[in-house]
Structure formats: structure tokens, C-alpha cells
Amino acid sequence: MNEFVETLLEMKWHEPKSSYDVVIIGGGGHGLATAYYLATQHGITNVAVIEANYIGSGNSGRNTTIIRANYGIPESVRFYQHSLELYAGLEDETGCWIMHATKGLLWIAHTETGMRAERARAIINTACGAETHAVGPQEIKQICPQIDLTGNGRYPVLGASYHVGAATARHDRVVWAYAQGAMQRGVTVLQHTKVTGLIRDGERVVGVETDRGPISAGIVMSSVGGNVTKIAAHADVRLPVRTHALQAFVTNAYAPGFSGIISDSELSCYVSQTPRGQMLIGAEFEPQPSYSMQSTFNSLASCAKKITNCLPFLRDLRVLRQWTGICDVSADFSPIMGFTGVDGFVISTGWGTWGFKGIPAGGEQMAQLIATGKTPDLIAPFALDRFARDHAMADLGSAGTR
């Protein structure tokens, strides 16, 4: 046993009941965080989180663990900065070690157009509370000595934005921390239970159908990853969401000393070092919509070729493991949170490739919405009806790899 295996969890499993105040579909980070904050901040514990597999088995366990707030529009910067700050205090709050580490993030640019975008990012980030600076090649070299500023002679590094507060945390430990905290306060977590439909009373959603029988609920929340459009369809809700595969991989261990996070939106790749010393590398999601979790050699080869242009030491490392998640990407590349227009049914979706970093804030804000019946100001811009109102939160350039 070592520090990467959690042995001190105190999960309190409960038998399912026929009725709850709140039923949350999806036992990933967002579903469990919502249940946790309902219990801790609002005293609502008659809650069930229903997971078709085991908790954290979906995208919460298939991401690249980066936490950042350096987005391109004020609404997103404020939301993710709040989430970044909640992450920073999560270990003290829950008593669980999530391996949180502040590292800083360099967002590399290779063209003058790219540099203009990064200078603008730095200005808007700092104005909205997320400290970010525009830096030149020599400053980049000081922050990350391993980088090749010539870009292998093909992609010279002209500069970057440097997001000081960016961090990482171990994904499964985040899931366990929220699950343990919620369950200790009386929340029911049902694993290996598939939701097959929604129960309607007229126009209102009043529960869920599962493969273990019906469950009544005052409020039903969908925090499903991948099959969200299918769940929403049971409530006659059409979502502007497409699901895409996202692949990543890790190498064998590299000597300690690569402390930061490197992201390159022009080459569409990013890299950080895990607590084990492995180099964790990812790229953009697959352009073709898909529910497949099959990893491909083409994706691995393409990503490896791009990332080694700027970090040549990676050529000497070996690929240990490759995996694929599926991510729900909204039409404007921003999340969708809140009411759906159907009474009794709320939703948290459209997280794309950036759902992990939004877990604390997303859970906290959705818990407040459910408890009070009012949309918190922080997530009001991300309501589903923004598309009907033509108020899209378009932030394509801040998706990290798109």
C-alpha cells in the first residue's frame, strides 16, 4: 500500500428508499459535489445519488486533473476562479488528501496572433480576479527550463500567458472526498443502478425509473456525462450538446523538477507531471461526435509528435497507459447549469473538456439553486435558456485544446 491508495475512507452505505427530496443522476464529481453541498450548506440530506457504474467511473476518472481559471470571458473567469479557490481549501474542509498542488500554467503562443490573444487573456483574467501575466521567451525558460524555445525549428515560442494559480489534484480522491462527506451526513449513494427513464406527473418530473424500481423525488438533477441528451429527452428537453471522445496518456516517470503545466492551443496539446512523476499528456477532443471509449494509435502518435516539438525530453520516455473519456460539448463551449423549463428537473452539463476544474463551484452553485429555488448570480449566465435568448457564452479559444 502507498499514498496513492486510499485506505481511510469512511463510506456509509445506505439501503435505497422509495422517495427522496432530491435525486441526482450521475455519481461523478459534479453529482457528488452537489449532494455534499446540499448536506453541508443547506442541511438537505434526504438525497440519493444514482450511478450506473461505480462512483467516479465516468469522466471524473478519465480527465487530466488540471484546475485553472484563465478563460476568455468574464463570466467564465469568475466562475472558475471561485472553483479554483474552493479546491484550495477542500483538503482542510473535508479532511481528505486530494494531492492538491498549485503549479502555474504557461499558455504558449507561436504567432503574433496567438500572442495578442494571450495578452488579452492576461488582462481580462487579472481584471476578474484570476492572476495571469503576459511573459516573454526568457521568462518562459526560467519557469520551465525543459522547453525548447525554437519549437524544434518549426514552432518558435514567442511568448505566453502565465496563470499563476493553476493547480492539479488527483481525480479519484476528489470524488472520494465528496462522496465520503455526503454519505457521512446521510446522503444515499446507489452504485450499479441504471436510470431508465423519468417519472412524470403531467408536465412535472416527480422521480426516476431505475433497473431496481421507481424512485420518487421532489427534484431530479441530471449530472450525467455522455448520455445526458438521452436522459433529458425523457423530460422532452432538447439540449444543444454533442458528445465527443477525448484521449490522453501517461509516460513512465521523469525526474522531479517539471513543476508547471504547459498548454499549447495552437498545437492543441498540454502536459503536466503527476505526483508519481509520470508525464500526463493530452490533446483536443475528437472532431467526430462519438460515445466510444476506444483509444486509438493515431491520436497517441499525433499528440506525441506535437508535444515533443516544445519538450524534446519527452522523446526518451515510454507510454505507459492511454485512455479515453467522453465529453459533452455545448454549442458555445460553456457549461449549462440550472433550470430546464420543465418543473422538477434541473441540469448540469455541457462541461466539455473542462468539467473537473468546475466540480466544487458547480456543485456548490447547483446545491444553492436546488435549496432556494433561485439561480445564483455566478451561474445565471450559463442557464439553458441563453440559447433561446441569443446570449451565448462563446469561449472557444479557452477550451484548452480547441
C-alpha positions as CSV (number, residue, x, y, z in Angstrom):
1,M,0.0,0.0,0.0
2,N,1.2,3.5,-0.6
3,E,0.0,7.1,-0.7
4,F,-1.8,6.6,-4.0
5,V,-4.2,4.0,-2.4
6,E,-6.8,5.5,-0.1
7,T,-7.3,3.2,3.0
8,L,-9.0,5.5,5.4
9,L,-12.4,6.2,3.7
10,E,-15.5,6.0,5.9
11,M,-18.2,5.4,3.4
12,K,-21.6,4.9,5.0
13,W,-23.7,2.9,2.5
14,H,-27.5,3.1,2.9
15,E,-30.3,1.0,1.6
16,P,-32.3,2.7,-1.1
17,K,-35.6,4.2,-0.2
18,S,-38.7,4.7,-2.4
19,S,-38.6,8.5,-2.2
20,Y,-36.2,11.4,-1.7
21,D,-36.3,15.1,-1.6
22,V,-33.6,15.2,-4.3
23,V,-32.4,12.6,-6.7
24,I,-29.2,13.2,-8.6
25,I,-28.5,11.1,-11.7
26,G,-24.7,10.6,-12.1
27,G,-22.2,9.7,-9.5
28,G,-19.2,11.7,-10.8
29,G,-17.6,14.8,-9.3
30,H,-20.5,17.2,-10.1
31,G,-23.3,14.9,-8.8
32,L,-21.4,14.1,-5.6
33,A,-20.3,17.7,-5.0
34,T,-23.9,18.9,-5.3
35,A,-25.1,16.3,-2.8
36,Y,-22.2,17.2,-0.5
37,Y,-23.1,20.9,-0.5
38,L,-26.8,20.3,-0.2
39,A,-25.9,18.4,3.1
40,T,-23.2,20.7,4.4
41,Q,-24.5,24.2,3.4
42,H,-28.3,23.7,3.4
43,G,-29.0,20.7,5.7
44,I,-30.7,18.8,2.9
45,T,-29.7,15.1,3.4
46,N,-32.6,13.2,2.1
47,V,-30.7,12.9,-1.2
48,A,-29.9,10.0,-3.5
49,V,-27.0,10.0,-6.0
50,I,-27.6,7.3,-8.6
51,E,-24.7,5.9,-10.6
52,A,-25.0,3.3,-13.4
53,N,-21.5,2.0,-12.7
54,Y,-19.2,2.8,-9.7
55,I,-18.7,6.4,-8.5
56,G,-16.1,8.3,-10.5
57,S,-16.1,5.6,-13.2
58,G,-17.0,8.1,-16.0
59,N,-15.3,11.3,-17.0
60,S,-14.3,12.2,-13.4
61,G,-11.9,9.3,-13.5
62,R,-10.8,9.9,-17.1
63,N,-9.6,13.5,-17.1
64,T,-6.2,15.2,-16.9
65,T,-6.7,16.8,-13.4
66,I,-5.9,20.4,-14.3
67,I,-7.5,23.2,-12.3
68,R,-7.5,26.7,-13.8
69,A,-9.5,29.9,-14.3
70,N,-7.7,31.5,-17.3
71,Y,-10.8,31.8,-19.5
72,G,-11.6,34.3,-22.2
73,I,-14.9,35.9,-21.0
74,P,-15.6,37.5,-17.6
75,E,-18.4,35.1,-16.6
76,S,-16.2,32.1,-17.0
77,V,-13.2,33.6,-15.3
78,R,-15.2,34.5,-12.2
79,F,-16.9,31.0,-12.1
80,Y,-13.7,29.0,-12.5
81,Q,-11.7,31.3,-10.2
82,H,-14.2,30.6,-7.5
83,S,-13.9,26.9,-8.2
84,L,-10.1,27.2,-8.0
85,E,-10.3,28.8,-4.6
86,L,-12.7,26.2,-3.3
87,Y,-10.3,23.5,-4.5
88,A,-7.5,25.2,-2.5
89,G,-9.5,24.7,0.7
90,L,-11.0,21.3,0.0
91,E,-8.5,19.3,1.9
92,D,-8.9,21.3,5.1
93,E,-12.7,21.3,4.7
94,T,-13.1,17.5,4.1
95,G,-10.1,16.1,5.9
96,C,-9.2,14.2,2.8
97,W,-5.8,14.5,1.0
98,I,-6.6,15.1,-2.7
99,M,-3.0,15.8,-3.6
100,H,-3.7,19.4,-4.5
101,A,-0.7,21.3,-5.8
102,T,-0.5,24.8,-7.1
103,K,1.8,24.8,-10.2
104,G,1.1,27.7,-12.5
105,L,0.2,27.3,-16.2
106,L,2.0,28.5,-19.2
107,W,-0.2,29.0,-22.3
108,I,2.2,29.1,-25.2
109,A,1.9,31.2,-28.3
110,H,3.8,30.7,-31.6
111,T,2.4,33.5,-33.7
112,E,1.7,37.2,-33.3
113,T,-2.0,36.5,-33.4
114,G,-1.5,34.0,-30.6
115,M,0.4,36.5,-28.6
116,R,-2.3,39.1,-29.0
117,A,-4.8,36.6,-27.7
118,E,-2.6,35.8,-24.7
119,R,-2.0,39.4,-23.8
120,A,-5.8,40.0,-23.9
121,R,-6.3,36.8,-21.8
122,A,-3.9,38.2,-19.1
123,I,-5.7,41.5,-18.9
124,I,-9.2,40.1,-18.7
125,N,-8.1,37.3,-16.2
126,T,-6.5,39.7,-13.8
127,A,-9.4,42.1,-14.0
128,C,-11.7,39.3,-13.0
129,G,-9.6,38.0,-10.1
130,A,-7.5,35.3,-11.8
131,E,-3.9,36.4,-11.7
132,T,-2.4,36.0,-15.1
133,H,0.7,37.7,-16.7
134,A,2.0,38.0,-20.3
135,V,5.5,36.7,-20.4
136,G,8.3,36.5,-22.9
137,P,10.6,33.7,-24.0
138,Q,13.2,34.2,-21.4
139,E,10.7,34.3,-18.6
140,I,9.2,31.1,-20.0
141,K,12.6,29.4,-19.9
142,Q,13.0,30.4,-16.2
143,I,9.6,28.9,-15.4
144,C,10.1,25.8,-17.5
145,P,13.8,25.1,-18.2
146,Q,13.0,21.9,-20.2
147,I,11.2,23.9,-23.0
148,D,12.8,24.3,-26.5
149,L,12.1,27.9,-27.4
150,T,12.8,27.1,-31.1
151,G,10.0,24.6,-31.1
152,N,12.2,22.1,-32.9
153,G,13.0,24.8,-35.5
154,R,9.3,24.7,-36.7
155,Y,7.3,26.3,-33.9
156,P,9.3,29.1,-32.2
157,V,7.9,30.2,-28.9
158,L,7.1,33.9,-29.0
159,G,5.6,34.2,-25.5
160,A,2.8,33.0,-23.3
161,S,0.3,33.9,-20.7
162,Y,1.2,32.7,-17.2
163,H,-1.7,31.8,-15.0
164,V,-0.2,31.8,-11.5
165,G,-2.9,30.0,-9.5
166,A,-3.4,26.9,-11.8
167,A,-3.2,23.6,-10.0
168,T,-3.7,19.9,-10.1
169,A,-5.4,17.4,-7.8
170,R,-5.9,13.7,-8.0
171,H,-9.3,13.0,-9.6
172,D,-10.3,9.9,-7.8
173,R,-9.5,11.4,-4.4
174,V,-11.7,14.4,-5.2
175,V,-14.6,12.0,-6.0
176,W,-14.0,10.1,-2.7
177,A,-13.8,13.3,-0.7
178,Y,-17.2,14.5,-1.8
179,A,-18.7,11.0,-1.6
180,Q,-17.5,10.4,1.9
181,G,-18.5,13.8,3.1
182,A,-22.0,13.4,1.7
183,M,-22.5,9.9,2.9
184,Q,-21.4,10.6,6.4
185,R,-24.2,13.2,6.6
186,G,-26.9,10.7,5.4
187,V,-26.9,11.0,1.6
188,T,-27.6,7.8,-0.1
189,V,-25.3,6.7,-3.0
190,L,-26.6,3.9,-5.2
191,Q,-23.9,2.3,-7.4
192,H,-24.6,-0.1,-10.3
193,T,-28.1,1.4,-10.6
194,K,-29.2,2.5,-14.1
195,V,-31.8,5.2,-14.6
196,T,-34.0,4.1,-17.5
197,G,-36.5,7.0,-17.5
198,L,-38.1,9.9,-15.7
199,I,-41.4,9.7,-13.9
200,R,-43.9,12.5,-15.0
201,D,-47.0,13.8,-13.3
202,G,-48.4,15.9,-16.1
203,E,-45.6,18.3,-17.0
204,R,-43.7,17.9,-13.8
205,V,-40.8,15.4,-13.3
206,V,-41.5,13.6,-10.0
207,G,-39.0,10.8,-9.9
208,V,-36.9,8.3,-11.9
209,E,-37.3,4.8,-13.2
210,T,-34.4,2.6,-12.5
211,D,-33.5,-1.1,-13.1
212,R,-34.1,-1.6,-9.4
213,G,-37.6,0.0,-9.5
214,P,-39.1,3.5,-9.4
215,I,-37.9,6.3,-7.0
216,S,-39.9,9.4,-6.3
217,A,-38.3,12.8,-5.9
218,G,-39.1,16.4,-5.2
219,I,-36.3,17.5,-7.6
220,V,-34.4,15.5,-10.1
221,M,-31.0,16.7,-11.3
222,S,-29.1,15.3,-14.2
223,S,-25.3,15.4,-13.9
224,V,-24.8,12.6,-16.4
225,G,-21.7,12.6,-18.6
226,G,-22.1,11.2,-22.1
227,N,-25.8,10.2,-22.1
228,V,-27.2,13.5,-21.0
229,T,-29.2,14.0,-24.2
230,K,-30.9,10.7,-23.6
231,I,-31.8,11.5,-20.0
232,A,-33.0,15.0,-21.0
233,A,-35.2,13.6,-23.8
234,H,-37.3,11.7,-21.2
235,A,-38.3,15.2,-20.0
236,D,-38.8,16.4,-23.6
237,V,-35.8,18.7,-23.1
238,R,-33.6,19.2,-26.2
239,L,-30.0,20.1,-25.4
240,P,-27.5,22.0,-27.7
241,V,-24.9,19.4,-26.8
242,R,-22.7,16.9,-28.8
243,T,-20.6,14.2,-27.2
244,H,-17.0,13.7,-28.3
245,A,-14.2,11.3,-27.3
246,L,-11.2,12.8,-25.5
247,Q,-8.0,10.9,-25.3
248,A,-4.9,11.2,-23.0
249,F,-1.9,9.2,-21.9
250,V,0.9,9.0,-19.3
251,T,4.5,8.1,-19.7
252,N,7.0,6.4,-17.3
253,A,8.4,8.6,-14.5
254,Y,10.6,11.6,-15.3
255,A,13.0,13.2,-12.8
256,P,11.2,15.6,-10.4
257,G,11.5,19.2,-11.4
258,F,8.8,19.7,-14.0
259,S,6.6,21.7,-11.7
260,G,4.3,23.6,-14.0
261,I,1.6,23.0,-16.6
262,I,2.2,23.6,-20.3
263,S,-0.7,24.2,-22.6
264,D,-0.4,25.0,-26.3
265,S,-3.7,25.9,-28.0
266,E,-2.0,26.5,-31.4
267,L,-0.6,22.9,-31.4
268,S,-3.6,21.6,-29.4
269,C,-1.8,19.7,-26.7
270,Y,-0.9,20.1,-23.0
271,V,1.3,18.4,-20.4
272,S,1.8,18.2,-16.6
273,Q,3.6,15.9,-14.2
274,T,1.6,13.6,-11.8
275,P,2.5,13.0,-8.2
276,R,4.1,9.7,-9.3
277,G,6.4,11.6,-11.6
278,Q,4.7,10.4,-14.8
279,M,4.1,12.9,-17.6
280,L,0.4,13.3,-18.3
281,I,-0.3,14.4,-21.9
282,G,-3.5,15.2,-23.7
283,A,-4.8,16.9,-26.8
284,E,-8.0,18.2,-28.3
285,F,-11.2,16.1,-28.3
286,E,-12.0,14.1,-31.4
287,P,-13.9,16.2,-34.0
288,Q,-16.4,13.4,-34.9
289,P,-19.2,13.0,-32.3
290,S,-18.9,9.7,-30.6
291,Y,-19.7,7.7,-27.4
292,S,-16.8,5.4,-28.0
293,M,-14.2,5.0,-25.2
294,Q,-11.8,3.1,-27.6
295,S,-8.3,4.6,-27.6
296,T,-6.5,5.0,-30.9
297,F,-2.9,4.9,-32.1
298,N,-3.5,7.8,-34.4
299,S,-4.4,10.1,-31.6
300,L,-1.5,9.0,-29.5
301,A,1.0,9.4,-32.4
302,S,-0.4,12.9,-33.3
303,C,-0.3,14.2,-29.8
304,A,3.2,12.8,-29.1
305,K,4.5,14.4,-32.3
306,K,3.2,17.8,-31.4
307,I,4.2,17.9,-27.7
308,T,7.8,16.8,-28.4
309,N,8.4,19.9,-30.6
310,C,8.5,22.1,-27.5
311,L,9.5,19.5,-24.9
312,P,12.1,17.3,-26.6
313,F,13.0,15.3,-23.4
314,L,9.6,13.5,-23.8
315,R,11.0,11.6,-26.8
316,D,13.0,9.5,-24.4
317,L,10.1,8.4,-22.3
318,R,7.7,5.4,-22.8
319,V,4.0,5.4,-23.0
320,L,2.6,3.5,-20.0
321,R,-1.2,3.9,-20.3
322,Q,-3.7,5.5,-22.7
323,W,-7.4,6.1,-22.0
324,T,-10.5,7.8,-23.5
325,G,-13.3,9.7,-21.9
326,I,-16.4,11.2,-23.5
327,C,-17.3,14.8,-23.0
328,D,-20.4,16.7,-23.6
329,V,-19.6,19.9,-25.6
330,S,-22.2,22.7,-25.7
331,A,-22.8,24.8,-28.8
332,D,-20.9,27.7,-27.3
333,F,-18.2,25.7,-25.4
334,S,-19.5,26.8,-22.0
335,P,-21.4,24.7,-19.4
336,I,-25.1,24.5,-19.0
337,M,-26.4,24.8,-15.4
338,G,-29.8,25.3,-13.9
339,F,-33.4,25.1,-14.7
340,T,-34.6,23.4,-17.9
341,G,-38.1,24.8,-18.3
342,V,-39.6,21.5,-17.0
343,D,-40.8,21.7,-13.4
344,G,-38.8,19.4,-11.1
345,F,-35.9,18.8,-13.5
346,V,-32.6,20.7,-13.4
347,I,-29.4,20.0,-15.2
348,S,-25.6,20.4,-15.0
349,T,-24.0,19.5,-18.4
350,G,-22.0,20.8,-21.3
351,W,-18.8,20.6,-19.4
352,G,-16.7,19.5,-22.4
353,T,-13.0,19.0,-21.5
354,W,-13.1,21.4,-18.5
355,G,-15.5,19.7,-16.1
356,F,-13.1,18.6,-13.5
357,K,-11.9,22.1,-12.7
358,G,-15.5,23.2,-12.2
359,I,-16.6,20.5,-9.7
360,P,-16.5,22.5,-6.5
361,A,-18.2,25.6,-7.8
362,G,-20.6,23.7,-10.0
363,G,-21.7,21.5,-7.1
364,E,-22.0,24.4,-4.6
365,Q,-24.0,26.6,-7.0
366,M,-26.3,23.8,-8.1
367,A,-27.0,23.0,-4.5
368,Q,-27.9,26.6,-3.8
369,L,-30.2,26.6,-6.8
370,I,-32.0,23.4,-5.6
371,A,-32.2,24.5,-2.0
372,T,-33.5,28.1,-2.7
373,G,-35.3,27.7,-6.0
374,K,-33.4,30.7,-7.3
375,T,-30.5,30.8,-9.7
376,P,-27.3,32.1,-8.1
377,D,-25.7,35.1,-9.8
378,L,-22.5,33.2,-10.5
379,I,-24.1,30.6,-12.8
380,A,-27.0,32.7,-14.2
381,P,-25.1,33.4,-17.4
382,F,-24.9,29.6,-18.0
383,A,-28.6,28.9,-18.0
384,L,-30.1,26.7,-20.7
385,D,-32.4,29.5,-22.0
386,R,-29.4,31.6,-23.0
387,F,-29.5,29.9,-26.4
388,A,-33.2,30.9,-26.9
389,R,-32.3,34.4,-25.8
390,D,-29.3,34.6,-28.1
391,H,-26.9,35.3,-25.2
392,A,-24.3,32.6,-25.9
393,M,-21.3,32.4,-23.7
394,A,-18.9,31.7,-26.6
395,D,-15.4,30.9,-25.3
396,L,-13.9,28.6,-28.0
397,G,-10.4,29.8,-27.5
398,S,-10.3,29.0,-23.8
399,A,-11.3,25.3,-24.1
400,G,-7.6,24.5,-23.7
401,T,-7.3,22.5,-26.8
402,R,-9.7,23.9,-29.3
